[in-house]
Structures are given as C-alpha cells and as structure tokens.
Amino acid sequence: FEPITVGIAIGAATALTGYLSYTDLYCRFAECCREKQPLNASALKLELEEKLFGQHLATEVILKALTGFKNNKNPKKPLTLSLHGWAGTGKNFVSQIVAEHLHSKGLRSNFVHLFVSTLHFPHEQQIKLYQDQLQGWIRGNVSTCASSVFIFDEMDKLHPGVIDAIKPFLDYYEQVDGVSYRKAIFIFLSNAGGDLITKIALDFWRAGRKREDIQLKDLEPVLSVGVFNNKHSGLWHSGLIDRNLIDYFIPFLPLEYRHVKMCVRAEMRARGSAIDEDIVTRVADEMTFFPKSEKIYSDKGCKTVQSRLDFH
Ligand SMILES: Nc1ncnc2c1ncn2[C@@H]1O[C@H](COP(=O)(O)OP(=O)(O)OP(=O)(O)O)[C@@H](O)[C@H]1O
C-alpha cells in the first residue's frame, strides 16, 4: 500500500465514524426521523397483551398489520387502519401505544400527528379549506419524514368528503408531486360501526359462545359495508372504501364488567397504590351497563374509570 492511499482510507474511515457518531449524538438530543428503524414486534405484542383488555381481535390485527408493513422494505402504499368501536374501548389508548412503538416520543413526536374532527375541522361550510389544509399538512410532514404517522380521531364527526382529500396519498402511486407516501401510516378512529360490533358480540353471548371465538371474518365485512353506508361515519360513500384503500377495519368489542375491573386495577397500579378489591368492585359497580335486560357491556367502556377512582 502506498502511504497516500492508506492515509486517504484512514481519513475516510475517521470522517465516516465521525459522521455516524455525530448523527447518533445529534439524534440523542434532537428527534430524528428513523425511517428504516425496524419495529420491535415482540415488545409491541407484550405491551398490547399486558395492557389492552378484552380486545383479542384488535391485538391480533394491529400486530399483523404493523409487522407486515414495517418488514416490507418496499410497500406499495401507505398503511391505513380504521379502528371502530363503542366509546372507551381502547381506540385512542392503542393508537398511543402504536405511536410510541413507531416513534419513541409517541404522540409528542414531531412525526406523529393527531387530528380531531371537532377541533380541527368544525365548520361544515369550510370543507374546501380543510381539504386544502389537510393536503398541505400531510404533504409537508411526509416530505420531512416519510414514516410519519397521522391519526384522525372522531372520524364519525367529520363532514362527509373531507377525508377524500387525502385519497391520492393513500393510493398505489410511487410518488405524488415528487413525494412518496408509501412509508406513512394513517389511523382512523371512529364510533361508527360500534352498534354492529355490539350486535355480533351480543349474538355470541346469547348463544353461549365465548367472546374470544369471535373472528375477524365475523366482523370485518359487516363493518366496511356498514361504515360505507353510514352517513355519519366520516367514510360515507368514501372513495377510500370504494377503492379498497383501507387495509384493515379493526373492531373494538364492547367491554364487560370484568374488563372494567381490570381497568380499575391497571389504574391503581399506575398510581402506585396497592390493589384493593373492595374499591375495584365499588368503582365497577358505579358504571352503567347495557342492554337493559342483560346489562353486559359498559356504556362508557373504561372511559370514566380514572376520574371515578379519585373519589375512593
Ligand atoms: N380495552 C382496554 N384495555 C385497557 N384500558 C382501556 C381499554 N379501553 C379503554 N381503556 C382505558 O380507558 C381510557 C379511555 O379509553 P380510550 O380513550 O382509548 O377510548 P376510545 O375507544 O378511544 O373512546 P372514544 O371512542 O370515546 O374516543 C384509556 O386511556 C385507557 O386507560
């Protein structure tokens, strides 16, 4: 080897490691968009199994969808998940967990964006403006970070048509105006279809069948058609469904008395208190249950558990 060649090689190696450690150092203090960072599927599985109660279908589908998508080096379209179910059954809770596994700061990350219909798109007269803004926001954010996550809460309160503005981004295009959306993830949350899910869960219960025996195929087709035909679903006659751009319709089952108790215990644990079964029972007994005759499912899921616990 000539000394000059060796010198260049050493120089290049130093520059490279210097660059790498600089990047590492930088990303330790400032948030970086790590597009290629793999998903820790077993950690996600463990967290969902430990923390999400009574949602065997959602757990299974979310795991499958995310691992498949993140393991695919060349996805043909962004991942689109539509979460449906009764109030307080864990849709926001799961989105938060998923967001944290994709970008460690979760909902506080610069690459995770939460839109709430009644907050961000309240006026029916402004649909055109919202569509333009939405396109601009999404284009800007995906240009900055290809693996951006967009969560749309309260889809059922979104004026019909608003969401169709993002249809071009969800489609099978390699690029739209020079930006590729294929690594992005879109999550829609909605109460629409909650009645259909409850009906099927109730049918199983009345037939003496186990809740865990409900399969995705019992619910997914009913859900997609139901949501498409529901004027108040945010996806009414939506091109997103028409064009099969939603990859998974994920049902959240209504929560039973035993699940509410599990939520109370989880909350006590999170507060660092010892589990007091008397209090657990008292809090769960204060919740209201439906249908009137059988009183199986909690009206508000686990939603008011935290505030109720404050009174005990
Ligand atoms: N299945 C569940 N397992 C564990 N905890 C739950 C579950 N469902 C709800 N919770 C608890 O209740 C709180 C409220 O639930 P969450 O906000 O996720 O409901 P939601 O389905 O998004 O309701 P909404 O449709 O009204 O927005 C969560 O922060 C969590 O603490």
The ligand as an SDF file (V2000), in Angstrom:
LIG
                    3D

 31 33  0  0  0  0  0  0  0  0999 V2000
  -59.5420   -2.2630   26.2130 N   0  0  0  0  0  0  0  0  0  0  0  0
  -58.9250   -1.5060   27.1260 C   0  0  0  0  0  0  0  0  0  0  0  0
  -57.9070   -2.0110   27.8620 N   0  0  0  0  0  0  0  0  0  0  0  0
  -57.2790   -1.2560   28.7850 C   0  0  0  0  0  0  0  0  0  0  0  0
  -57.6100    0.0090   29.0720 N   0  0  0  0  0  0  0  0  0  0  0  0
  -58.6050    0.5730   28.3740 C   0  0  0  0  0  0  0  0  0  0  0  0
  -59.3120   -0.1540   27.3760 C   0  0  0  0  0  0  0  0  0  0  0  0
  -60.2530    0.6470   26.8550 N   0  0  0  0  0  0  0  0  0  0  0  0
  -60.1390    1.8220   27.4780 C   0  0  0  0  0  0  0  0  0  0  0  0
  -59.1580    1.7870   28.3980 N   0  0  0  0  0  0  0  0  0  0  0  0
  -58.7840    2.8790   29.3240 C   0  0  0  0  0  0  0  0  0  0  0  0
  -59.7740    3.8950   29.2170 O   0  0  0  0  0  0  0  0  0  0  0  0
  -59.1980    5.1090   28.7280 C   0  0  0  0  0  0  0  0  0  0  0  0
  -60.1320    5.6910   27.6780 C   0  0  0  0  0  0  0  0  0  0  0  0
  -60.1490    4.8580   26.5240 O   0  0  0  0  0  0  0  0  0  0  0  0
  -59.9090    5.3930   25.0350 P   0  0  0  0  0  0  0  0  0  0  0  0
  -59.7240    6.8790   25.0690 O   0  0  0  0  0  0  0  0  0  0  0  0
  -58.8480    4.6110   24.3910 O   0  0  0  0  0  0  0  0  0  0  0  0
  -61.3120    5.0500   24.4110 O   0  0  0  0  0  0  0  0  0  0  0  0
  -61.8000    5.2390   22.9090 P   0  0  0  0  0  0  0  0  0  0  0  0
  -62.1580    3.8930   22.4150 O   0  0  0  0  0  0  0  0  0  0  0  0
  -60.7980    5.9990   22.1300 O   0  0  0  0  0  0  0  0  0  0  0  0
  -63.1240    6.0800   23.1560 O   0  0  0  0  0  0  0  0  0  0  0  0
  -63.8660    7.1830   22.2410 P   0  0  0  0  0  0  0  0  0  0  0  0
  -64.4740    6.4520   21.0990 O   0  0  0  0  0  0  0  0  0  0  0  0
  -64.9260    7.7280   23.1540 O   0  0  0  0  0  0  0  0  0  0  0  0
  -62.8350    8.1920   21.8510 O   0  0  0  0  0  0  0  0  0  0  0  0
  -57.8450    4.7250   28.1780 C   0  0  0  0  0  0  0  0  0  0  0  0
  -56.9250    5.7700   28.3530 O   0  0  0  0  0  0  0  0  0  0  0  0
  -57.4580    3.5130   28.9980 C   0  0  0  0  0  0  0  0  0  0  0  0
  -56.8740    3.9240   30.1970 O   0  0  0  0  0  0  0  0  0  0  0  0
  1  2  1  0
  2  3  1  0
  2  7  2  0
  3  4  2  0
  4  5  1  0
  5  6  2  0
  6  7  1  0
  6 10  1  0
  7  8  1  0
  8  9  2  0
  9 10  1  0
 10 11  1  0
 11 12  1  0
 11 30  1  0
 12 13  1  0
 13 14  1  0
 13 28  1  0
 14 15  1  0
 15 16  1  0
 16 17  2  0
 16 18  1  0
 16 19  1  0
 19 20  1  0
 20 21  2  0
 20 22  1  0
 20 23  1  0
 23 24  1  0
 24 25  2  0
 24 26  1  0
 24 27  1  0
 28 29  1  0
 28 30  1  0
 30 31  1  0
M  END
$$$$
